[in-house]
Amino acid sequence: MYKYDHIDQTLVDQRVAQFRDQVARRLDGTLAEEEFRPLRLQNGLYHQRHAYMLRVAIPYGLFNSKQLRTMALISEKYDRGYGHFTTRQNIQYNWVTLEDTPDILAELATVEMHAIQTSGNCIRNITSDAFAGVAGDEYVDPRPICELLRQWSTLHPEFAHLPRKFKFAINGAKEDRTILLCHDVGIELKKNAQGELLADIYAGGGMGRTPILGSLIKTGLPWQLLPSYLTALLRVYNRFGRRDNLYKARIKILVKALSPEEFARQVEGEWLHIKEGDDNFTQAEWDRVAKHFTKPAYKDLPALTTDQVIAGASQADQAAFARWLGRNVKPHQVPGYASVILSLKPHGSVAPGDATTAQMYAIADLSDQYSFGELRATHEQNLVLADVEQAKLYELWQEAKKQKVALPNVGLLTDIIACPGGDFCSLANAKSLPIAKAIQERFDDLDYLFDLGDISLNISGCINSCGHHHVGNIGVLGVDKDGEEWYQITLGGEQGNDAAIGKVIGPSFYADEIPDVITNIINTYVQDRKDDESFIQAYRRLGVTPFKEAAYKNAKKKEKAAQVSGEDAS
């Protein structure tokens, strides 16, 4: 993984010192809150319902065991014994004090971490495939490009005050594991017949109040020209993005208003003046960064079949171990190795994405013992050990069970994505975490979950969609109605190569109705599915009607919901 050089470390250290001075001035009253707010936001510090929240960057989801131990130390010393891994492949601390934040940032700087640009109207943390460099379907390892763009975008003066926050996702594999089309800019990397690295650029995607899938605006862009082309794109957005209306300020609104074709034409016109400039990447820059993304010291091992791996377990464990292999273990590029997903979704006990101090320390040890000391965070709020010997999978499974991160529910109904919601976030209209807990408790039978197969269920506490509810096969959105918490249901969303935005099925429900609503939707799927048809396949064949009818069956407050929420489906 990338290692800081003197320039990187100096920049981060200076940023810590600068913020320490800003905090001191805020605390002594010489810096007013309205002046301090943009400064703290660009250092990842939010003021939420009960305390400050600090969002720490994990660039493209990649980190090491030393960094995880520091994250654990921060949760123990400055928070309440846990951290929350987010859909942006970051980690958040929900209970920090303003006084402590400079010390936290100083701790992070000692292990090459920071919170720069994890908030504010700037280019946010760049996300990518959590299996980059090891996925069997990978065309090209995207991490060098991720890192080059991270460095290009960090504290870029031209893009420090955009109309609204701006998010990149970068993919280099056949399967899209980045939700590429739901980002302001999605970059699809590939190689042509001559082996040259090229990029296709998608623009104008996003979730939130107006969910839109991005449009292809450029194909076959040589990787060296990414900085100049993206500068042109951002200049068009900076010039014409809606600064008069917070809700219409994202690039997706501009692209839709102009049309993707016209937006692309304007970007090309701007790019014409700068494409031959000095800002483009060079081979020397690639070499400087790419040397940090070499393969670890893999052993020359035989590839094992699933049956051979299972045979290494005790007879009593084989059935449970086989389930975990089927759900939480993924193929690897190198024979004899596999990638393991550690589930941060224990049924009903903690919030999705939360890891305790003890778990973080233990997972850091597991990464040292089994995966060359590296880890990845997924946008589904789980963690990955990318390089595990197949012969050691049973041993790792036994250790992971002790830490309660071995539940074999990856991709199943209870592998819920959820934002912190109204329990923490001052923007939220409703709570997310109790809803996730109630659903996990309702669907706690692993036999039943395995029979249901792949189903994604995502929950957001407000329209900002931090829980990615728009792309869940089943989405749950918290809404405020006359001071009460209600929940919309969307169906038909999907991430990946067939990305789709879910549709609201009708009026909202009370919180205590949601487990029954989900049960009725699932029962309809079980009743009407054909053969091995997945939930999303059945939904597309059957349409919304049978699922909608089931959702409202026996809804005890349906009539009242219809009266106060009649506009939900608009």
N, C-alpha and C positions, 0 to 999 in steps of 0.2 A: 504494500500500500504506500501511498505518497508520504514522504518524509519532508518536514519543513527544512528549508535552508535558512541562512542568516536573514534574508529579506523577509521571509514569512514570519519568523519568530519575532523579529524587530517590530513588524507591523502589529502583530497581536499584542505584544508587550506594551507598545505605545498606546494601543487602544484601551487596554486595561487601565493604564495610568490616567489617560484622558477621562475615562468614565468615572474613575475614583474621584477625580476633582469635581466632576459634574454632580455626582451624588452628594459630596460634601457640601457643595453650594446649595443643592436642593434642601438638604437637611438643616442648614443654618438660615434658610429663608432668602438667600441672595439670588437664587434662581427660582423663578415662579414655575408652577406646574405646567402652564401652557407653553413655556419655553423648554421645560425639561421633557415633556411628553415625546416629541419627535426624537430626542436624543436617546431616551431609554428604549423606545421602540426599535430603533436601528441597532440596539444592543440586545434585542430579544426579550425585553422586560415589559410585561403587561401588568396592569392593575386590575385584578378580577374581583369577584364577589367578596372574598374573605381575606385575601392576601395578594401579594405580588406573585406572578408566575414568570419563571425564566425558561425560555425555549433555547436549547443548546443545539447547534448545528452538528449533524453527522453527514458530511458531504457524501452524496450518492449512497448513503446507507452503510458505508464501510468504516469499521473501527477495529481496534485491537484490545487484547485482554488488559493491558495497562490502562488504557483509556476507560474501559468498563469499570475497573477497580476505582478509578477516580470518580466516575459517575456514582458508584456505590457509596464512596466516601462522602460525596456531596449530599446524597439522600440521607445519610446517617447524621452528618454534622450540621446541615443547614435546612433540612426539610423534615418530613415525618416518616422516614424509613422506606420510601419507595420513589420510583421515577415512572413516568408515563411515556411509552414509546408511541409516536404519532403516525398519522398517515403520510406525513412528509418525511419519514425516515429520520426524524429528530427525536430528542428526548426532552420532556418538560418536567419542571419541578413546580408544584402548585402551592407551596407554603413557605416561600422564601421571604425574608425581610429586605427592605430597601438597603438597610445598613450593611447587610452581608453580601450583597451582590458583587461589589468589587472584589471581595475575597474569593467568591466562587469563580469569577472570571479569571482571577490570578491562578487558582488551582487548575482550571482548565488549560490555561496557557502553558503550564509545565508539561502537559501531555499532548501538545499540539492540537488543542481544541479551542473553540470560541463560540460566541452567540451573535456574531456580526451578521446583519441582514437576515435574521430569522423573523423579522417583522418589518413593518414600514412599507411605503410605496416604492419598492425597489425590487431588484432581482433577488428572489428568495433562494433557499437551499435547493440546489439542483439534484433531482432524483433520477434513479436509474434502476436497472434490473438487479434485484438482490442476489441473483445467481450469475452475475457478470464474471466472465473469466473461467467459469466451470460448467456452464450449461451445455448440454449436449446438442442443443439446436442453435447455438450461437454462430452468427456470421462473422462477427468481429467483437472483440472486447471493447466495450464503450468507455471504460474507466479513464484511459488517457484523455479522451475528448472531454469527459466530464470534468476532469481536473483542470485542463487547459481553459475551459469555459468558466470554471469556478474562479480561477485566478484573474481571468479577463474581466469578470463581472464584479469582483469584490471591490467595493468603494469606488466604482467607476463614477466619476463626477457627473457625467452626462445623464446617468440613469439613477441618480440618488433620489429624485423627486418626480417619479412617474405619476400619471393620473391615478394609478392604483397599483396594488401588489402585482408581481409578475413571476410566473412559475414556468420552469423548463422541465421536461422529461426527455430522457435519451435512451433509446433502445437499439440493440444490435443483434437481436435474435429473431428466429422465425415466429415464436410466440411472443406477443406483447404482454409483458409482466409489469408495465409501468403506467397503465391507463394513459397512454400516449395522447390520445385524441381529446382528453379532458384537461389539457394544459393550455396555457396561453401560447406556448410554442412547444411542439413535439418534434424531436429530431430522430429520424429513422436512419441508422447507419447501415451501409452495405458496401460490397466490393463489386466492381465491374469485371468483365472478362480478363482485363489486363492486371487485375489485382489492386487497382487503385481504390482508395477509400473515398466514398461519396456519401452525401447526406441528402435525404428528402426532408423538406421542411413543411410542417403543418402549423397553421396559425388560427387563433380565434376559438380555441376550445376552452371549456370551463364548466364548472358546476354552479352552485350558488343560486341566486334568484332567477337567473335565466340560463338553464343548462343547455349547452350547445356542444356538438362534436366539432373538432377542428377541421379545417379544410386544407387540402394539399395546395401549396402556393409555389413550391419550387422543387424540382427534381434534379438529381445528379450534381449537386453542388460539391465541388472539391473541398475536402476537409480544411485545407489551408485558408479558404475564403470565408469560413464561418464567422470570424469576428467582423469583417466588413459587411457581410450580408445581414447579420443580426443587428449590427449598428444601424444599418439603413432601415430595417424593420422597426426597431425601437424608436428611431427618429420620427417615422411616420406616425406611430402610436403617440409619442410624446407631443407631437404637433397637433394632432386632431382628436386625441382621446378626450372624452367628456369630463372636464374638470368641474363643470357646473352641477353635476348630479352624481353623488356617490354610488348610486345604484346602477348607473349606466356608464361607469368609468372604465370597466374592464375592456381589454382589447377585443373580446368576443362581440361586444356591442358595436364597435367600430367596423370590424370585418363584416358583420351582418348588414350594417347600414350601407357600407360602400359596395358590398358584394365581394366575395373572395377574389374574383377576377380583377376588380378595380383596385382592391387593396394590394394584390400582387403587382399590378402595373405600377402603382405608386412606389412600392418598395424598390422595384427594378429601376425606376427613374432616379430615386435617391442613391441607390447603390452604384449607378453609373459613374457618379462623381468621386467615389471613394474606394472602389473595388481594387484599384491598383496601388493603394496607399501602403503605409508602413505598418498598419495595425494587424495584418494577417499573420497567421501562424507560419512558422518556418519549420523545416525538418530538424533544425537544431533544438527548437523548443519541444517538438515531439520527442526527440531523443532524451532530452533532459527529464521530461515527465514520465515517459513510457518505461524508463529503466526501473522505476519503482513498482511496476506491475508485472514483473516476471513471475513465472511459475514457482511455487515452493519446491522443496526437495522431496518430490514424490518418490516412493519406492517402486521398484519393478515388481508389481503384484499381479496375480492372476485375477481375472474378472470372475466374480462369483454369481451364480444364479440365486434367485430369491430362495429357492428350496435349500440351497447350500447354506445360505445365511441363517435361515430358520433352524436348520439342523444343529447349529451351534448353540442354541438355547436349550435350557432344561425342558423336559417334557411338559412340566406343569405351566411353563411360561409361553410355550410356542404359539398358542392361539392368540394371546394378547400381543405378543411380540410381532406376529404376522400382521395384525391390524395396524400397528404403528408403522411397520415397514411400508405398508400399502398407502398410508396417508401422509406420513411425515418425512419420508425419505425419498429423495429425488435422484435421477440419473446424473452421472458425472462424465466429463470428457475423458478422464484418465481411467484405464482399467484398474479394478481393485479398489476404487474409491466411490463415495456417495456424498450427497449433500443432505443435511438433516435440519428440519425445521423444528425448533423448540416452541411449543405452543404457550402463549401468554393468555390463554383463554380457558382457565379452569372453570368448570360449571358453577356459576352463581356465587363464587367465593371472593373474587376481586374483579375490579373493572378491567375490561379488555385492554390489553397493552400495558398494564401495570406490572412492574417487577420490583420486588422488595430488595432492600439492601442485601440481605442474606442470599437471595437468589442471584443478584448481580455478581457478588463475590464468587459464588459457586459456579456460575456460568463462565466467568472469566477463567477459573481453574479448568473447567471442562474444555474450553477452547485451547488452552495451553496443552492439555493432555491429548486431545484428539484432533485438533484442527489448526495446527501451526500458529496458534495464538491470534487468529483472525475471526471476526464475526461480521454479520450483516444484519441490518434492520430492514424489515419488509414494510411496504405501505399497508399491508394487512395487519400490522401491529404484532408481528411475531419476530423471532430472532432465528438466524441461520448459522450453523456450523458448516462451512462450505466444503471442507476437505477431510472427510472421515474415512478411514480404512473400513472396507466392508466387513473384514474379519473382527473389527472392534465395535460393530454396531450394537450387538447384544449388551456388551459391557457398558457402552454409553447409555443405552436405554435404561438399564438398571440404575445408573447414577442420575439420569434425568428424572426418573420417577421419584427419587428422593426429594428433588427440588420442586415437584409438582409442575413440571414443564414438559411432560411426555404424554399428555392426553392426545389420543389419535383422532383428533377432530378437524384437522386442517382441510379446508374446503367444504366442510359439512355445515349444517344449519347453525351450530353453536360456535363456529369460528367467526364470531360477530365482530365487525368493525364498528366502533362507537367513539364519538368524541366525548370529552369530559362533561359536556352539557351543563344544565342549570345547577348542578352541584358545585361548580366552580366558575364557569365562564359567565362574565357579565353581559355578553351578547346573546346568550341562549334564551330561548322562549320557554324551554321545558327541559326536564331532566332526561338524560340518555341512559345513565348507568343502571337505575332501577328497572328500566324496561329490558335492558340486556340481561340483567340478573333473572328477571321473571321468566324470560323466554328460555334461558339456559336451564333453569330449574324445571320448567315444563317438559323440555326435551332432553332429559338426562339419561335416556336409555341408549347406550351405544349401539346395541343391535338394531334398534329402530333407525338411528341416524345413518348407520351404514347401509341399511335398506333404502333409505331415501336418496342417498348419493349426493352428488355435488349440488349444493344450494348456497347462494350467498345472501346474507341478511345484514344490512348496514343501517346504522342509526345515527341521525344528526339531531342535535338539540335546537338548531335554528336553520334558517335558510342559507347560511353561509356554507353549509354542507361539508364541514370538516370530517364528518363521518361517512362521506361518499355515498349517501343514501340513494342518489340518482342512478348509480350504476350497480346497485344491489339487485339481484333477482327479485328480492323483496326489500323494499326500502321503508324506513319509518322516520318520519320528520315531526319533531315537536313544534307545535304552534300555540300561540297565546290567543285565547278567546275570552274576552271580558274578564281578564285576570285569572283565568283557569288554564291548566295545561291540557292540551288536546294533541292528538297524534294522527297525522295523515299516513296513509299507506300507498306506496307506489309499487307497481309490478312491471316486470319486463326489462329491467335494467340489466346490463352486463358489461363486464370489463374484458379486456383482451382483444383479440383480432376481430371479433364481432361486436365491438363496443356498441352499446345502445343506452339511451336515456329512458328510465322507467316513467310510467304514466300514473298520475294520481287516479285512484279508482272512484273517489267520491268523498262524501263528508267525513269529518274527523271522528275519532273515537276517544273516550276517556282512557286514562292510563290502565285502569284495572280491566278494561276490555281487551287489551292488546294480546295477551296470551291466548285467549279464546279465538280472536280474529286470526292469529297466525295458525292456530290449530285447525280451524275450519278451512283455511287456504291449503294447508298441507294435506288435509284429508281429501280435498277435492283432487289434488294431484295424484294421491295414492289410488283413488277410486278410478280415475280416468286415464292414467298413463298407459302407454303401450310398451310391452317388452322392457327394454333397458332405457327407455326414454328418460332423459334428465328433466328436472323441473322446468328449465327455460325452454327446452324443446317442446314439452307438453303445453306450456303457456302459449308459445307461438302457434302451435297447431290448433289449440282450443279457443284462443282469444280470451279476452278479459272477462266475458260475461259469467261463465260458471264460477270463476274465482271471486268475482265481485258479489255475486249472489250468496256465495258461501260466507264471505266476510261479514255481511250484514245479517246473516241468519242469527236470530236470537240476540241481536245486539240490544242490550237492555236500555240504551239511551239513544237509539237510532233517531227517534223522532226529534228529540231536543238537538241532537247533533246536526240534523238536517236544517233545523231552524237557524242555528247560529253560525253554521259553517257552509252555507249553501254555495259560497264562492270558491271553496277549496279547489274544485276541479277545473277552474277556469285557467 
